[in-house]
């Protein structure tokens, strides 16, 4: 992984989106502060999720939960690996030694799970929850994730306010 400005990119990264491909979906997902920090510093390279929220690469704004309560990064997520809890736990073990049992426990009850490569990260001045609610009265941070392309006004606000260059 290589730092370019405040954007992290994977070495030898494949082109995520071909010029004739449909534009990727935009989502927002939530992370606890310790995982948010790992994503922003580039130490967390794979996002693990119970279930499946996408089968294709996506762009995602990352909401950092309490006590931070702000959106402060956007990530480019690669094509997810979707599998059983055992398969995803094996990927986690390869990513982080001695984590298989913990991941298997966390995935308990899930019929499918996802390991999603974090291709690049761009941080920006955090957009606090109160600012989001001041501009979008019905805004509630996602418990897991939300599709942003179904709310074009919010997506446009986040893109402009974050000044991202993805």
C-alpha positions in Angstrom: 0.0 0.0 0.0 1.3 3.4 -0.9 0.3 6.9 0.5 -0.3 9.5 -2.2 -1.3 12.8 -0.6 -4.0 11.7 1.9 -5.1 8.9 -0.5 -4.0 5.3 0.0 -3.8 3.0 -3.1 -2.9 -0.6 -3.4 0.3 -1.3 -5.4 -0.3 -3.0 -8.7 -4.0 -2.2 -8.4 -6.2 -3.4 -11.2 -8.4 -0.8 -12.9 -11.6 -0.9 -10.9 -14.0 0.4 -13.4 -13.5 0.2 -17.2 -14.4 3.2 -19.3 -17.5 1.4 -20.7 -18.8 0.1 -17.3 -21.8 1.5 -15.5 -20.8 4.1 -12.8 -20.4 2.4 -9.4 -23.0 2.6 -6.7 -22.5 5.0 -3.8 -23.2 3.8 -0.3 -22.5 4.9 3.3 -21.5 2.5 6.0 -20.7 2.8 9.7 -17.6 1.8 11.5 -16.6 2.0 15.2 -13.8 4.5 15.8 -11.0 2.0 16.1 -11.8 0.4 12.7 -12.4 3.8 11.2 -8.9 4.8 12.2 -7.5 1.6 10.7 -9.2 2.2 7.4 -7.9 5.8 7.3 -4.3 4.8 8.1 -4.3 2.0 5.6 -3.8 -0.8 8.1 -7.3 -2.3 7.5 -7.2 -3.5 3.9 -10.4 -5.7 3.9 -13.9 -4.8 5.2 -15.7 -7.8 6.6 -19.5 -7.8 6.6 -22.2 -10.3 7.7 -24.4 -10.8 4.7 -24.0 -9.1 1.2 -24.8 -5.5 0.4 -23.1 -5.5 -3.0 -21.7 -7.9 -5.6 -19.8 -5.2 -7.5 -17.2 -2.5 -6.6 -18.7 0.6 -4.9 -17.7 3.9 -3.6 -18.5 4.5 0.1 -18.6 7.3 2.5 -17.6 6.1 5.9 -19.5 7.2 9.0 -17.6 6.9 12.3 -19.9 6.0 15.1 -20.1 7.4 18.7 -18.3 9.2 20.2 -17.1 10.7 16.9 -20.4 10.7 15.1 -19.2 12.1 11.7 -18.5 11.2 8.1 -14.8 11.6 7.5 -13.6 9.3 4.7 -14.6 7.9 1.3 -13.3 4.5 0.2 -13.2 2.7 -3.1 -14.3 -0.9 -2.4 -13.3 -3.6 -4.8 -15.4 -6.6 -5.9 -16.4 -8.5 -2.7 -15.6 -12.1 -2.0 -18.9 -13.7 -0.9 -18.8 -17.0 0.9 -19.8 -19.1 3.9 -18.8 -18.0 7.4 -16.0 -20.6 7.3 -14.6 -19.3 4.0 -14.7 -15.7 5.1 -13.0 -16.6 8.4 -10.2 -18.3 6.4 -9.7 -15.0 4.5 -9.5 -13.2 7.8 -7.0 -15.7 9.1 -4.8 -15.1 6.1 -5.2 -11.3 6.7 -4.6 -11.5 10.5 -3.1 -14.6 12.1 -5.0 -16.3 14.9 -8.3 -14.5 14.0 -10.2 -17.5 12.6 -12.1 -18.5 15.7 -13.0 -14.9 16.6 -14.3 -14.2 13.0 -16.2 -17.5 13.0 -17.9 -16.4 16.3 -18.7 -12.9 14.9 -20.3 -14.5 11.8 -22.4 -16.9 13.9 -25.9 -17.1 12.3 -24.9 -15.6 9.0 -25.7 -17.7 6.0 -23.4 -15.6 3.8 -20.6 -13.1 4.5 -18.4 -10.8 2.5 -14.7 -9.8 2.5 -14.5 -6.6 0.5 -11.0 -5.2 -0.5 -10.4 -1.6 0.4 -8.8 -0.3 -2.8 -8.2 3.3 -1.7 -9.1 5.8 1.0 -9.5 9.5 1.0 -10.0 11.4 4.3 -11.5 14.9 4.6 -12.6 17.3 7.3 -15.3 15.4 9.2 -19.0 16.2 8.5 -20.5 16.0 11.9 -23.9 14.3 12.5 -25.4 17.6 13.6 -24.5 19.3 10.3 -26.0 16.3 8.4 -29.2 16.7 10.4 -29.3 20.4 9.9 -29.2 19.9 6.2 -31.3 16.7 6.0 -33.8 16.6 8.9 -34.6 12.9 8.4 -31.0 11.8 8.3 -30.1 8.8 10.5 -26.6 7.2 10.4 -26.7 3.7 9.0 -26.7 0.8 11.4 -24.9 -1.2 8.7 -25.1 0.6 5.4 -27.4 2.7 3.2 -27.5 3.3 -0.6 -26.8 6.9 -1.4 -27.7 6.8 -5.1 -31.3 6.6 -3.9 -30.9 10.0 -2.2 -29.2 12.2 -4.8 -29.4 15.4 -2.7 -27.5 13.8 0.2 -24.9 12.2 -2.2 -24.3 15.6 -3.9 -24.0 17.3 -0.5 -21.4 14.7 0.7 -19.4 14.9 -2.5 -19.3 18.7 -2.4 -18.7 19.1 1.3 -15.9 16.4 1.3 -14.2 17.8 -1.8 -13.3 14.3 -2.9 -11.6 13.6 -6.2 -12.6 10.0 -6.9 
